[in-house]
Amino acid sequence: MILYFALAIAASQESIISTGAIDLVLAFIVCTCVTLDRLLEAVFGMVNPQKSAMDSYLSELAILIAERQKLHNRISKIEKVLRDMIGLLDTDEEQTEYTEKLDELTPPAGLTEAIQQVLQAGDGKAFSPTEIRDKVKPYLLKHSNEMASVHTTLKRIVKNNRFVEAVEKDGRTVYRWVSMSYRIWRRSTVNPGASGRIGVYLDTHSPIQPKRK
């Protein structure tokens, strides 16, 4: 098919291409098995617009990826310098203040998930920030003030995760994972009427109805 098409094109361009040129085209097809679009590009200078656009996008993408890598390296360097500078502040209050500001911009990678896993695995047990810090130390290697990072991450988790709550115990703040069943039970104790409504709902929506005597 390609051979026939090439001959037809060559025949239509007799005023431009000689018989020797046609022979050269045939030999080129047979020897190299090039595709039709490559043949048209090589002989007549016809460029495939789709491939031309793809090549242009590939070039642009390569430039953007290189720029992204430069930005990533710059961000990492600035973050490291800031964390080192925070560690030199005189008071814990100042360190916590600036750690919170930094973590809002660049949340510690993996630390949030690690802390949530610790709390969830505790099955309702309350953990102090120090206990949590000890369990997630591998995620704090780049933090000059470990406790400040843990505190700010816990505050963010409590704000965004409804299953984690902060409670007061022995004059200090501790954190725990609150399961859905516990949340329902606690609501029913605060509002006794709620337990009755929950029971009615479960009875009417259960796929297995109780046997009637």
N, C-alpha and C positions, 0 to 999 in steps of 0.2 A: 504493500500500500504506500509506504513511504517512497519507495523507488519510483512508482508510477506518478506520484504527486510531484516529485522532483523533476521528472522528465517533462511533465506538463508545464511546470513553471519555466523551465529552461527553454522549452519550445516557444513559449509566449514572449520571451525576451530575446529573440534572435538578433534584433538590432543592437543589442548590448553585449550578449554573451556569444562567443564563438563555439564551433563544434568541439574544439579542444577543451573549452571550459566545461561543456556538458560531460565529456568523458571524464574530466577531473572530478566533477561532482559525483558521478557514478562510482568511481574508484574510492572516493572519500567515504561514501555511504557503506560500500561493501566492506572496506577495511576497518572502519572504526565503529560501525553500527550506531552512529549518532542519532539522536531523536530529531523529529521534524523541526522543532523550535530551534534547536542548535544549528541545524542545517540552514534555516532561513536567516538566522543571525549571522552565520559565518559568510554566506554567499551574498545576501542582499542587504545586510545591515539591519534587518528587522528584529527589534528587541521585544521580547514578551513583556507587556506592561505589568502583569501580575508578579512575575519574578523580579522585575526591576523594583517594584514597590516593596516586595519582601526583603530584597537585599538592602534597600534603604532603611527599612525598619530594624533589620538586624544590626546595621551599623549604629543606628541611634540607640538601640537597646544596649549595645556593648559600651557605649559612652556613658549612658545613665547608670549602668551597673558599676562601672569604675568610679563614678562620682558618689554613688551610694556607699561603696566601700570606704572611700575617703571620709565621708561624713560619719560613718559608723566608727572609724578609728578615732576621729576627732572627738566624738561624743564620749567614747570610752576613756580617752585621756583626760577630758575635762571632768568627768564624773569621778575618776580616781583622785584627781587633784583636790576636788571639792571635799570628798570624804576624808582625805588626809588633813585638810584644813579644819574640818569640823572637829576632828579628834584633838586638835590643839586648842580649842576653845576652853575657857577657864571653868565654866560651870556645866552641870548636867542639863540645866534648863536651856542654856544656849545651844548645846549640842542637839538636844531633842528638837528644839525649834527649827534649826537648819536641816536636820535630818528629815523632818516632816516635809519641809519645802522641797528638798531634793527628791525624796521618794514619791512625791506627788507627780513630779516630772518624769522620773525614771524608776518605776516600781521595781524592787529587787527581783530579778528573774528567779523563779522557782520557790522563793521564800513564802509567798502567800499560799501556794498549793501545799507546801510542806507543813506549814502551821495548821492549815485546815485538816490535813490528814491526821495530825497528832490529836487534835481536838475530837474529830469524829471517831477515831479508834479508842478514845477514852470512854466512850459510851456514857456520857453524862458526868464524868469526873471533872472536877474543877482544877485547872492548871494555873499556877502563877506564871507571870512572864519569865521569871528565872528558870522555872522547870521547862517551859517551852523552848527557851534559848538553848538549854542543854541538849534538847532533842533534835534541834535543827542546825547545830553548829556547822555541818558541812556547807550550808547555804550562806554562811556569814563570814567566809574567809576573807572577802574583800571589804568588809565593813570595819571601820576603825572604832565605831561605837556600837557594839552588838546589841546592847539593851535598848538603845534609842531606836534602832531599826526594828527590833521586835515590837516595841511599844507602838510605833507608828503603823506597822503592818496589822497589828491586832485591832487598832482603832478602825482601820479601813475595812477589815473583815467584818467587824461588828456592824458597821454602817451598811455594808453591801450584802451580807449573808444572814438571812433571817433565822438560820439554825444555830448561829453562834451568838452568845450573849455574855455580857460582863456583869458580874455580881460582886457584892461586897461580902468578904468573909474575913473575920478577925481583923477588921480595920484595914484591909487591903483589897485591891481589885483582882479578881481571878476570872478566868474565862472557861466556858464549857460549851459543848455541843448539845443542843436541845432537839431531841427527836420529835417527829410529828405526833406520835402517840402521847408523849409527855406533854406537848403543847395542848393537845385536846383534853388530857386529864386535868391539867392545871386550869384551863378555862372552865371546866365543869365544876371544880372546887370553888372557884371564884364566883361562878354563876350556876348554882345548883340546877336551875331550870334547863340549862344547856345540856346536862347529861341525859335528861329525859328526852329532849329533842333529838340528840344524837342516837339514842337507842331506837326511837321511832323511825328515824331515817334509815338506820341499818336494817331494821326488820322489814321495812317496806321495799328496800332496794336490794335485799339479799337475793341471790339466785336460787337459794334453797330455803323455802318457807318452812317454818316450824310446823310439826304435826299438830293438828287440832284434836283434842280428846272428844 
